[in-house]
Amino acid sequence: MNASTDVKSLQSQKKIALIQFVTALPFLAVTLFFAVMGRSLILYVDVVTYISFAAQMWIAYAIFKKLEKNQSFEYDYGLGKFESFGGLMVNIILYIGYIVIIVFSAFAFFDPEEPDSILFWAIFYKILVTLFDGWTYLWQVRAVKAAYSKLGDAQKRVFLDTLIFDLVSLAAISCVYIFHNLPIIGQLEAGLCVAYSVFSMVLLVKPFKQCAYDLLDKTSDEDIQLKIMKALAKGHDLYDAFHAVRTRSSGQTIYIDLLIGFSNEKKYSEINDSFDTLEALVTKEVPNSIVSVVLTKNN
């Protein structure tokens, strides 16, 4: 795949994130209006979801903008930290929101309010939102197919999760409106919101821990260091001097810097070939690693 296609796809994904962020704000306001006026707990869950979604889209847009500027398509250390910190903040927002929903649902379970007739219009609004989210999901799928990236693929999963929640929320609101005359509909809605909130909080435990873990830099374990030395030993004839190895871990990714030197007689093309071969040797021994070869002056 050529570079122009990669840049075009990156710009497309950045545009999708920006559109979703901008549209999430009025969607949030309208959803909050319907939640208050329609006295719907399910729509309050929607409000929490929109707050989280808007935050995720802003983070994604900022990262795509950085990547487009340097066109490296790699996460440098700063971007990785920014993404992890942003993910941690989003998870905290979700946790607080779900706790608030659980508290309100508990009160509503014992003292339910009858849904307002405005829910009829909320259903049509939700249909439009679902169609819009479906369109942006398909747009993101095409962008990822054009040029794959980890962040783009992660965004695709976020859009899919949002679309699924839209469908579930639409079905739930429709049921509440259709069966609003049933005496127990208020308790059923409150119970559904509690169940969904608890389930979502359990699912958030793993990404919450992962984001926190990614913010902690760690020196690689001893066995990884030995694997790197094994790879360097295999390629001992590729360089003239070995100075040091620097490693750090961030989540599941291992960053490796090889500090090596070459003789003055060696041509640039030979040095470049040595770089490629050394990188291949190290990544074979240490999967999920990003290798950088640092040319160091011989003493």
N, C-alpha and C positions, 0 to 999 in steps of 0.2 A: 504493500500500500504506500503511495507516495505522500510526501510531506504536505502538499497542498490539500489533499483529502483529509489528513489528520487535523490540520488547522481549521478547515471548514467544519468538520464534525465537532471540534472543540468549541468553536464559535456557536454552533447550533445548540450544544448542550448548555452553554453559558446563557444563551437566549431563553431556553426553556426554563432554567432556574430563575432567571429574572422575571419572566412572565408569571410563573407560579408564585413568586414572592409578592409581586405587585397585586395580583388578583386575590391572593390569600387575605389581604387586609380588608377589602370590602366584603368578601365572603364571611370573614370573621365578624364584622359589624352586623351584617344582615342575619347571620345565624344567631348571634347574641340577642338581636331584636325578637326573632321568632321564639327563641328559648324562653325569654322573659314574658312575652305576650301570650305565648301558647302554653306556658307552664309545663314545659316538656324537659324532663331530666335527660332524655336521650340527646336532645339538641345541646344541652349543657356539656355533654361528653364531646359533641362535635366542636364546641368552642375550644375546649382544651386541646383537641386534636389539631385545630387550625393554628393555635398559638405555637404548638410544637412544629407543625409543618412549615409555617412562615420562617421560624428560626432556622430550620434545616435548609430551606431554600436560600436564605441569605448566606449561610456558611458555604454552601455549594457554589453559589455565584461568586463569592470572594475568592475561592480556591481556583475555579475555572478561569477567572480573570487573571490571577497570578500565573497560571500555567500558560495562558495564551500570550502573556507578555514575554516570558522567556522561551516559550515553545519547546521546552525540554521534555514535557510529558512525563516527568519524574517528580516524585515528592521529595523536596529537600527537607532538611530537618525542621525548619520553621513551619512549613506547610503541614507537616505531619503533626506537629504539636498543636497548631491552630485547629486542625480538623478534630483531634482528640479532645481538646478543651471545649470546642463547640459542641461536640457530641455529648460530653459530660454535662454541659449546661442544659442542653435539650432534655436529657434524661431526668435531670433534677426538676425542670419545669413540668414534665409529664408526671413525675411522682407526686409533686405538690398538687397538681390538678386532679389526679385520680383520688388522692386523699380527701380533697374538698368534695368531689362527687360522691364518695362513699358516705361522708358525714351527712350531706344533704339528702342522699337516698335513704339513709337510716331514719331521718326525721320524716321523710315523705312516706315511708313504708307504714308508719303508725298514724300519720295524718295526711293522707293523699289528697291532692287537689285534682279536680276534674279538668281534663284538657280543654283548652279553648278552641272554638271553631276556626280560629286563624291557622290551625295546623293544616287545614285543607290547602291553603296557599303555600305553606311550608313544604308540603309534599311536592308541588310543582317546582318550587325553588330547588329542592333537593335533586329532582330529576335533571334540571339544567346543570347543576354542579357536577353530578355524576357523569353526564355526557362530556362536559369540559375536561374532567379528570381522565376520562377514558381516552379522549383525543390527545392530551399531553403525554399519556403513557405510551400510546402508539408512536408518537413523535420521538420520544426518548428511545424506544426500542430501535427505531430506524437509525438514530444517531449513534447508538452503541454498535450496531451492526456495521456501520460505515467505518468506525475506528474505535476499537475496544479500549476501555480504560477502567481501572478498578473503581474510581470515583463515579464514572458514568454508569457502571453496572450497579453500584450501590444505590444511585439515584433511581435507577429503573425499579429496583425492589421497593424503594420508598413509595414511588408512584403506584406500584401494584398494590401495596398494602393500603394505601389511601383509597384506591378504587374499590377494593374489597370492603373496606369499612363503609364507604359511601353506599354500597348496595345493601349491606346489613342494616345500616342506619335508616335507609329509605324504607326497607321492609318493616322495620320496627315502628317507625313513625306512622306508616300506613295502617299497621295493625292497631296501634293505639287510637288512631282517629276512627277507624271503622268500628272497633269494639269499645268505644269510650263509654257506652252505657252499662257495660258490665261492672258490677260492684268491685271486683277484684283487679280491674285493669291498672289502677294506681299502684297496688302492691306488686303486680307483675312487672311493671315498668321499673320500679325502684329495685326490685330483685335482679332484673336483667342488667341494670347499670352497675350494681355492686359486683355482680359476677364478672362482667366485662372488665371493670376497673381492676379487680384482684387478679384476673387472668393476665391482663396487660402488664401489671406491676411485676408479676412473676417472670414474664418474658423479658422484661427490661433488666433483670438482674445481671445476665451475662454481658450484654453490651455496656452496661454501667461499669462493671468490673474491668472490662477490656479497655474502655476509655481511660479509666483511672490508671490501669497498668501501663498503657501507652505513654502516659505523661511522665513515667519514671524511667530514666535512662539507666541501663544496666550494662556492666561489662559482661562479655560473653563467657559462658561456662568453659571450664578447662578442656573438656572433650572437643568443643568447637575449635579452640585454639590449636589443639593437636591436629585436627583435620586440616586446618589452614596450613600448618607447617608441613603436613604430608603432601598437600598440593604443591607447595613451593619446592619441596624436595624433588617432586616429579618433573618440575620445570626448571631445575637448577641451571640448565644450560641456556635459558632464555634471558638471563640477566647477569651482570658482572659483579654487583655488590648488593647485599641485603642489609638494610638498616633497622627496620622495625615493622611491627604489625599493630595497628590500632583497631579496636573493635568496640562496637556498642550495640545494644539491642533496644528496640522500641516495638513493643507488642511481639508479633510473630516475625518481624523483619530484623535481619542482622546486617549492620553496616560495617564493611571491612575496608580499611585503608592499608594498602601495601606500599611501604616506603622502600624503593629499590633504586639502584644506580646502574648506568651503562657506560661503557668505554667511549672515548671521544671518537673512535674510528667507526662506530656503529652508525648506519644510516637511519634517517627518520622512519623510512618505510619498514625497516627491520624492527625498530623499537615499537612501532605501532602494531606490527604483527605479534610481537612478544606480549604487548598489553592484552590483546584479544585472546591469545592462548592462555595466559595466566588467569584471566577472568573466567574462562571456560573451565579450567582445572579447579579453581576454588569453588565456583558455583555448583560444580558436580559433587564435590565433597560436602558442601554446606548449602543445601537448598534454601530458598526464601532469603537469599542474601543479595545485597547490592554492593558490588566490588568497585573500588576506586584505586587506581594505580598512581601513586605520587612519585614523580621523578625527583630523585634526591641526588645532590652533587656528591661524587665520591671524595673521600678524604685521602 
